[in-house]
């Protein structure tokens, strides 16, 4: 992991997504467990609504959360701000649509990372993809992972599908939640420039890969002996 991304300043209060894991445990994945299904359908009211969400994402990523006002968004799509409410009845509804879009994108990236990983490499591939995606879209990442998440507004099953690669890479739901916690904590500290300037963050990520590879093997052994470490998880990680 030798890539570097520009780090954005801290974004304002936003809504979170906590990847959590749905599938039941099985034997150790080789290279990873098979996904249960494809992505759930995400629909936000047609082509015009999709155009509005895409424009909102551009403003957020290029100018930051403070710039994302309904007036600014209306100007970018040549609409009066009140007309936007015909597609999204509130700013919260628009925010949820942005989160849906982001969850779909990051879920696709992470599923692909696990799918193309070689034997014994799903954790490394997953963490590398997660780091790249988060550091490459810092404002969007903060929106999806910080603050309160109104799950009732999200497309059903999308959050679970987006978090599923952490289970696929580890084969154990508890280890999967620990892995996501490590990845999220590393990303946030990196975005906030909280590591000492002499830190070799690539080596820190590699140390995490090594540690979770060992946990993955241990979880597989425990499950093989009839352990309960991989029970179905729901709710906050």
Helices and strands as residue ranges (DSSP letters): H 47-63, G 65-67, H 70-76, H 81-84, H 91-115, H 122-136, H 138-145, G 151-153, H 158-170, H 173-191, H 201-224
